Every structure is written in structure tokens, then in C-alpha cells.
Amino acid sequence: MRRLLTVLLLTLSLMLLATVYKIPVKAGEVEVPVVIRMSDLLSLVPEDFDADWSALYVMAGNDHVPFQIDDADGNGRISAGDYLVFLLKGQAEIVIPAEGEDVKVPRFDAKFDLERIADGWIISSKDGSLEVQINNHGLARVVSFKGIKALLLDEIGIARVSGWPESSYWIDGKLGNHHEETTGSFRVVSVNVFTPGPVAVGIYAHLKSERFHGLNQILVVHIFTNGDILVNNTFKFESYADMMKLQTMVTRPLVPALDDALHILPVFRRLVWADQLNITPLEYWKARNAIIYVDETPYIAFPATSSMKPLWWGATYIFASMERWRTNYSPSAQVGVAQILPSVPVVYADYKKWLDSDTWVYESLEFRDGIFKWMPGEFDAYESTRGVYSMKVEDMPNRYKFGDSVNHVRLFSLYSAPNVEAAVKWIEAKSASFRSIKVGE
């Protein structure tokens, strides 16, 4: 009993003497962005630790890691809605001193210039390697990267939504008139471009659809010094909605500016067209001479502007499983833009359950992620997919209610690579590092 009491007293003494609290953070072997909402960070700190949040810093070994805290709510102090932002490879610690400790917090110079213009903002890196324009809806476009002045990526985080805004389905079974729109049609509730920091510039936009009552888009984008662009897009519903599309997109990734660009990605685990032909996705793309091998692993690769003879409809691919990454890469310019997912979604054995979830579309030079519920008659034209989904339009929408939300986190990385093989290897390492991010574990 005496030994137990001694241990408890010693533990309590150590807790009282604690001057800092450390939260471990880790990523893979390639530098990736880390953005943590301060409210999430607070949940990792013991309630009895009296933290001095203004003295927070980040360490990797014995080295200070450049970081910034974005004042998202504009109140001039660190609060729950703000964001801690830094770049990381390997392991680090977020160090939070106790209140009253005399800690000299390292300061780092901003790496971007920010200019307000009539229809938005211009972000320019101080070393001249990156220039981004932002419109009054908070949508960014990359117009210069490492000496290449061209439209390399546009409308970052734009939403495409469609459905039945006049639906009275639960009253009389009727959907009313169909409507489709993108973020450009939404009403701007608020847009804020944060003060540039030593690693990134952040954008916050709250947008609201005028046609789909109660549909909000909350778009948070961070543009980093290394060419990474982290998109956190949330759809929030304040009323009932019957939706056919709920997609997060980027447009014009390298094309048409660089017309030799290739579209490259891992082979789909599921592709409706391949299932309908009773072949594998690998066989489907081999039949179109669109398979390359890197380190004996097959990848899909084809001209980014080609439709690639789809089995039906006009998209290059649709009703396709979301994979770990996809990219457009220009061999002549030796640059690319990659889209990387934080995790690889499950492909459900239940076909309907899979079709009700997020899938990939590549159409009209757009990377589209999310819900797509227009089930064409071609599903019933092939035995393999006959009956997997109701062909009644009123059965197709995803139905959302007040309080529901849908979140898409995507990393878009601008990069340089001497050839296709090097590009694929770099993206594989980058995507593995991004999926390895752990905070507080």
C-alpha cells in the first residue's frame, strides 16, 4: 500500500511539474501538408494541462519546423476555429508550453505576397516559383509554376451539384423539376484569404445554393510553398434534399494549355464498362492500348484530351472506383498535377451500395469526385449489371436531411519529373506519405 501511495504521489508531482505537452505527428518519407483545426488539437490535450496556445511550436528532432496558425475567425487570437499549418516528412512533435512558462516562440518569414484586385486576389511566392489567382467565390487557379506561365489548374474545389430542388417525394412521390449548377452560381456568404505565412496561404469560403434550399458549401484551401494544394470541401444540409450529383472538382489540369499531357492512374478495382463486358478493368484498358508498366506494376495512361472510345456516354470514364491517385503529366514540359486521396475508399461487394457512394469521373477536362446517380438504361442492356439498380428516376437520388454533411479532402500536387516513370514513382511515394499522416498516435 505504501509503495502504491509513493508511485501515485510521484506521478502527481511529475504532472504538476510538466512544463510542456507534446503531441506526436508523423508522415511518410516525402514532404506533405498537415492542416489541423485547433479544436481538434485541443481535444488531444489533457483537461488539467493549462496550455499557453500562443507559445505553441513544432519540432522535428532538434530542428524547428516552420509553421503558421491561420486566424480563420478573424478575432485576432488563437481560437477553436483556427488552423495549425505546416509541412512534414518523417516524425515531429507539436509542443505546447504550460501557461506562465517563459518560452521564446520561433518566428518565420512569410513566403508569399498577397494582392487584392477588383475581382479577387493574386498570390505570388516570393521566390517566383508559383502564382495563383483567386476569384470572389474563393476558387483558385494556378497560372504559373516553376517558370511555366500557363493555366495549369483551375477552379480548385468547385462543386457540381444536381437534383430536385422542388421535390415533394415524401408527400406525393413527385420530384419536380431537375436542376444542375456549380459553385459559380452559389451565393457568397463569406470569403477570406488569410494572411500569408511561412508555409502556405489559406482560403476560406462559405457559399450557399439559391436553388437547393439549405445546401451550403464550406471550402477551405491551403496553397503551399512546395506546390501542394490541400482542399477540404464540406457540403452541409440545412433542409431535406434529393441529390443526383454532389461532386468536388478541379478543372483544366494542364490541358488544354499543355496538349501533350497524359492522364495516368492506377488500374481501377472496378469499372462498370469492364464488368458489362465480363472482363477486368486491366483488360478494358489494354484493349485501348492504354496500359504502361512501372516496376512491373500496371497503370492506365492515355492522352488527357482523348475520350478513349467509351463503351457508352461521353465521359472518358465514369462509374469508376476511386483509387489512391490520378495525374495529368506533360512529357514536354516535364511537369504534372496529381490528385491524391487521404485514404483508398472501399469498393463494396454490394453493387448498389457502391453506386450510392463516391466514384470517379473524368469528363470535359475535369477531375470529378463524389456522388453521381444518373443510372442509364445501359445498366439493364448488359446481363452483368442488369437489375443492380432501379431504373425509376424517383429511386435514384441520394436523400439528405437537416444536419447531414459530406466531406471531401483532396491533395493536389504540382510537381516536376523528367519522364513518366519518374512521375509515377514520385506520386506513389507522395501518396503513401500523405496516407501515413497520424496526429496524436
C-alpha positions in Angstrom: 0.0 0.0 0.0 2.9 2.4 0.9 4.6 1.6 -2.5 1.4 2.3 -4.4 0.9 5.6 -2.5 4.5 6.6 -3.3 4.0 5.9 -7.0 0.8 7.9 -7.1 2.5 10.9 -5.4 5.4 10.7 -7.8 3.1 10.6 -10.8 1.2 13.6 -9.5 4.4 15.5 -8.8 5.6 14.9 -12.4 2.2 16.1 -13.8 2.4 19.2 -11.7 5.9 19.9 -12.8 5.1 19.3 -16.5 6.0 22.5 -18.5 5.1 21.3 -21.9 2.7 18.9 -23.6 3.9 17.2 -26.7 1.7 15.7 -29.5 3.4 13.4 -31.9 2.8 13.8 -35.6 4.1 11.5 -38.4 4.0 11.2 -42.1 5.9 9.2 -44.7 9.2 9.8 -46.4 8.0 12.6 -48.8 7.1 16.1 -47.6 3.3 16.5 -47.3 1.0 19.2 -45.9 -0.5 19.0 -42.4 -3.5 21.2 -41.5 -5.1 20.7 -38.1 -8.1 22.6 -36.8 -7.3 24.0 -33.3 -10.4 22.5 -31.9 -9.1 19.0 -32.9 -5.7 19.8 -31.3 -7.4 20.9 -28.1 -9.2 17.5 -27.8 -5.7 15.9 -27.6 -4.6 17.9 -24.7 -5.5 16.8 -21.1 -8.1 18.9 -19.5 -5.9 19.6 -16.4 -3.0 20.9 -18.5 -3.1 24.7 -18.6 -1.8 25.3 -22.1 -0.3 28.5 -23.5 -1.5 28.2 -27.1 0.3 31.4 -28.1 3.6 29.7 -27.3 3.0 26.6 -29.5 5.7 25.4 -31.8 6.7 22.4 -33.9 9.9 20.3 -33.6 11.4 17.6 -35.8 14.3 16.2 -33.8 16.3 19.2 -32.7 15.1 21.4 -35.5 12.2 23.9 -35.5 9.6 23.3 -38.2 8.2 26.4 -39.9 4.5 26.6 -39.1 1.7 29.1 -39.1 -1.7 29.5 -37.3 -4.3 30.9 -39.6 -6.8 33.2 -37.8 -9.8 31.7 -39.6 -12.4 33.5 -37.5 -10.6 36.9 -37.6 -10.8 37.5 -33.9 -7.1 38.3 -33.5 -6.3 35.5 -31.1 -5.9 31.7 -31.3 -9.3 30.0 -31.0 -11.0 26.8 -31.8 -11.8 27.6 -35.5 -8.2 28.5 -36.4 -5.8 26.2 -38.3 -2.3 25.0 -37.5 -0.4 24.5 -40.7 3.0 23.0 -41.6 4.8 20.7 -44.0 6.3 17.4 -42.7 8.1 14.3 -43.6 9.0 11.7 -41.1 8.2 12.5 -37.5 7.7 15.7 -35.5 6.1 16.9 -32.3 3.7 19.8 -31.7 5.0 21.3 -28.5 2.5 23.3 -26.3 4.1 25.0 -23.3 2.2 25.5 -20.0 0.8 28.8 -19.1 3.4 31.0 -17.3 6.4 29.4 -19.0 8.9 31.9 -20.5 9.1 30.4 -24.0 10.6 32.2 -27.0 8.4 31.2 -29.9 10.3 31.0 -33.2 9.1 33.3 -36.0 9.4 32.6 -39.7 9.1 35.0 -42.6 6.1 34.8 -44.9 6.9 33.1 -48.3 4.0 34.6 -50.3 2.8 38.1 -51.3 -0.9 38.7 -51.4 -2.5 41.4 -53.6 -6.2 42.4 -53.6 -7.6 43.1 -57.0 -11.1 44.1 -58.2 -12.3 40.5 -58.8 -10.3 38.6 -56.2 -6.7 38.1 -55.1 -3.3 37.2 -56.5 -0.9 35.0 -54.5 2.7 35.0 -55.6 5.5 33.1 -53.9 8.5 35.4 -53.0 10.9 33.1 -55.0 8.8 33.5 -58.1 8.0 29.8 -58.5 4.3 29.9 -58.0 1.4 32.3 -58.9 -2.2 31.7 -58.1 -5.3 33.8 -58.8 -8.4 33.6 -56.6 -11.9 34.8 -57.6 -14.6 36.3 -55.4 -16.1 32.8 -54.8 -12.8 31.7 -53.3 -11.9 29.5 -56.3 -8.2 29.4 -57.1 -6.4 28.9 -60.4 -2.7 28.2 -60.9 -1.2 30.4 -63.6 2.5 29.9 -63.1 4.7 27.1 -61.8 8.4 26.9 -61.9 8.8 29.2 -64.9 5.8 27.8 -66.9 3.3 30.6 -67.3 0.0 28.9 -68.4 -3.3 27.9 -66.9 -2.1 24.7 -65.1 -5.1 24.1 -62.8 -8.4 25.9 -62.5 -11.5 26.2 -60.2 -9.9 24.3 -57.4 -12.6 22.8 -55.2 -15.5 23.9 -57.3 -18.7 21.9 -56.6 -21.0 20.4 -59.2 -24.5 19.6 -57.8 -27.7 18.5 -59.4 -31.0 17.1 -58.2 -34.6 18.0 -57.5 -34.9 21.3 -55.5 -38.7 21.2 -55.7 -39.0 17.6 -54.6 -42.1 16.6 -52.7 -41.2 12.9 -52.8 -42.3 12.0 -49.3 -45.6 13.7 -49.8 -46.8 12.6 -53.2 -43.8 10.7 -54.7 -43.0 13.6 -57.2 -39.6 15.0 -57.8 -40.5 18.2 -59.6 -38.0 19.9 -62.0 -34.4 18.9 -62.2 -31.6 21.5 -61.8 -27.8 21.4 -62.1 -25.3 24.1 -61.1 -21.8 24.7 -59.9 -20.2 26.9 -57.2 -20.2 29.9 -59.6 -24.0 30.0 -59.2 -23.9 29.9 -55.4 -24.4 33.0 -53.2 -21.3 34.1 -51.4 -21.9 34.2 -47.7 -18.2 35.0 -46.8 -14.8 34.6 -48.4 -11.5 35.2 -46.6 -7.9 34.9 -47.8 -5.7 34.5 -44.7 -2.5 36.5 -44.1 0.3 34.6 -45.9 2.5 32.6 -43.7 5.9 30.9 -43.9 4.5 27.7 -45.5 1.1 28.5 -47.1 -1.7 30.8 -47.9 -5.2 29.7 -46.7 -8.6 30.4 -48.3 -12.0 30.1 -46.6 -15.2 30.3 -48.5 -18.8 29.8 -47.3 -21.2 29.6 -50.2 -24.8 28.8 -50.4 -27.1 27.5 -53.2 -30.0 29.7 -54.1 -31.9 26.8 -55.8 -31.2 23.9 -53.4 -32.6 25.4 -50.2 -30.3 24.8 -47.2 -27.3 23.5 -49.2 -24.0 25.1 -48.0 -20.5 24.6 -49.4 -17.7 25.2 -46.9 -14.4 25.3 -48.8 -11.0 25.5 -47.1 -8.0 25.5 -49.4 -4.3 25.8 -48.4 -1.7 26.6 -51.1 1.8 25.6 -50.0 5.3 26.8 -50.9 6.2 23.3 -52.4 3.3 23.3 -54.9 0.9 21.3 -52.7 -2.7 22.4 -52.6 -4.8 20.9 -49.8 -8.6 21.1 -50.4 -11.1 20.4 -47.6 -14.6 20.7 -49.0 -17.8 20.2 -47.0 -21.4 20.1 -48.1 -23.8 20.9 -45.2 -27.5 20.5 -45.4 -30.0 22.7 -43.5 -33.0 21.0 -45.0 -34.1 17.9 -46.9 -32.6 17.4 -50.4 -32.9 14.8 -53.2 -29.5 14.9 -55.0 -28.2 13.3 -58.2 -24.7 14.8 -58.1 -22.6 16.0 -55.2 -19.1 16.4 -56.6 -15.9 18.2 -55.7 -13.8 19.1 -58.8 -10.9 20.8 -60.3 -10.9 21.8 -64.0 -8.3 22.1 -66.8 -5.5 20.2 -65.1 -2.6 21.1 -67.5 -4.9 20.7 -70.5 -5.6 22.4 -72.9 -2.5 24.5 -72.0 -0.1 21.6 -72.5 -1.7 19.5 -75.2 0.7 16.5 -74.9 -0.4 15.8 -71.4 -1.1 12.2 -70.4 -3.7 11.1 -67.9 -2.2 8.4 -65.6 -3.6 6.5 -62.7 -3.5 3.1 -61.0 -5.8 0.5 -62.6 -9.4 0.7 -61.3 -10.5 -2.0 -59.0 -14.0 -1.6 -60.5 -15.2 -0.1 -63.8 -18.8 -0.6 -64.8 -17.9 -0.9 -68.5 -15.4 -3.7 -67.8 -18.0 -5.5 -65.7 -20.5 -5.2 -68.5 -18.1 -6.8 -71.0 -17.2 -9.5 -68.5 -13.5 -8.5 -68.5 -11.2 -6.9 -65.9 -10.5 -3.2 -65.9 -6.9 -4.0 -66.8 -8.2 -5.9 -69.9 -10.6 -3.0 -70.8 -7.7 -0.5 -70.9 -5.3 -2.9 -72.6 -7.8 -3.2 -75.4 -7.4 0.6 -75.8 -3.6 0.4 -75.8 -3.7 2.4 -72.5 -1.6 0.3 -70.1 2.0 1.0 -69.1 4.2 -0.7 -66.6 6.4 0.9 -63.9 8.3 -1.5 -61.7 6.2 -4.3 -63.1 3.0 -2.7 -61.9 0.4 -1.8 -64.5 -1.0 1.8 -64.7 -3.6 3.3 -67.0 -2.1 6.0 -69.3 -3.6 7.8 -72.3 -3.7 11.3 -73.9 -5.5 13.6 -71.4 -7.7 15.1 -74.1 -8.9 11.8 -75.6 -12.3 10.3 -74.9 -10.7 6.8 -75.3 -13.7 5.3 -77.0 -16.0 4.9 -74.0 -18.4 1.9 -74.1 -21.3 4.4 -73.8 -21.9 8.0 -72.9 -19.3 10.7 -73.5 -17.1 10.6 -70.4 -13.6 9.1 -70.7 -14.5 7.1 -67.6 -17.5 7.1 -65.3 -18.8 4.8 -62.6 -15.2 4.0 -61.7 -13.7 3.2 -58.4 -11.8 5.9 -56.6 -8.1 5.0 -56.5 -5.2 6.3 -54.5 -4.2 9.0 -57.0 -4.5 10.2 -60.6 -2.4 12.8 -62.5 -2.1 14.7 -65.7 1.6 14.9 -66.8 3.2 16.7 -69.7 6.4 15.0 -71.0 7.4 18.1 -73.0 7.2 20.5 -70.0 8.2 17.8 -67.5 5.5 19.0 -65.1 2.3 17.5 -63.7 -0.5 17.9 -61.3 -1.6 15.0 -59.2 -4.7 14.4 -57.2 -4.1 12.3 -54.1 -6.6 10.8 -51.7 -6.0 10.6 -47.9 -7.3 7.0 -47.9 -8.4 4.5 -50.5 -12.2 4.0 -50.4 -13.7 0.6 -50.1 -15.3 -0.9 -53.2 -18.3 -2.6 -51.7 -19.3 -6.0 -53.0 -22.9 -4.8 -52.9 -23.1 -3.0 -56.3 -25.9 -0.7 -55.3 -24.1 0.3 -52.1 -21.1 1.1 -54.2 -23.1 3.2 -56.7 -24.6 5.1 -53.8 -21.1 6.2 -52.7 -18.4 8.4 -54.1 -17.0 7.4 -57.5 -14.6 8.9 -60.1 -15.5 10.7 -63.3 -13.1 12.1 -65.9 -15.0 14.3 -68.3 -14.7 17.7 -70.0 -11.1 18.1 -68.7 -12.4 17.8 -65.1 -11.4 15.6 -62.2 -14.8 14.9 -60.6 -15.1 13.1 -57.2 -18.3 12.3 -55.5 -21.9 11.2 -55.9 -23.2 10.5 -59.4 -26.7 8.9 -59.5 -27.9 9.1 -63.1 -28.3 5.4 -63.8 -28.7 5.0 -67.6 -30.7 2.3 -69.4 -27.3 0.8 -70.4 -27.2 -0.8 -67.0 -30.1 -3.1 -68.0 -28.7 -3.6 -71.5 -25.9 -5.8 -70.2 -26.6 -9.0 -68.3 -23.7 -8.3 -65.8 -25.3 -5.1 -64.5 -29.0 -5.9 -65.2 -31.1 -5.2 -62.1 -28.3 -3.9 -59.9 -30.1 -0.6 -59.6 -33.7 0.6 -60.1 -34.2 2.4 -63.4 -37.0 4.5 -61.9 -35.7 8.1 -61.6 -37.5 8.6 -58.3 -35.4 5.8 -56.8 -32.1 7.2 -57.9 -31.3 10.3 -55.7 -29.3 10.2 -52.6 -31.6 11.7 -49.9 -30.1 14.1 -47.3 -31.8 15.6 -44.3 -31.2 18.6 -42.0 -27.8 18.2 -40.2 -26.2 15.8 -42.8 -22.8 16.7 -44.2 -20.5 15.3 -46.8 -16.7 15.9 -46.7 -14.1 15.6 -49.4 -10.4 16.0 -48.5 -8.1 16.0 -51.5 -4.4 16.9 -52.1 -3.4 18.4 -55.4 0.3 18.5 -56.0 2.2 20.4 -58.7 5.4 18.6 -59.4 8.4 18.3 -61.8 9.6 14.9 -63.2 11.9 14.1 -66.1 9.6 11.3 -67.5 6.5 9.3 -66.9 8.3 6.6 -64.9 9.8 9.2 -62.5 6.4 10.9 -62.2 4.6 7.7 -61.3 7.3 6.7 -58.7 7.2 10.2 -57.1 3.4 10.2 -56.8 3.4 6.7 -55.3 5.8 7.8 -52.7 3.9 11.1 -52.1 0.6 9.4 -51.8 1.9 6.8 -49.4 3.3 9.6 -47.3 0.0 11.5 -47.3 -1.9 8.5 -46.3 0.5 7.9 -43.5 -0.3 11.2 -41.6 -1.1 10.5 -38.0 -1.6 13.1 -35.3 -1.5 12.2 -31.6 -0.9 8.5 -32.2 
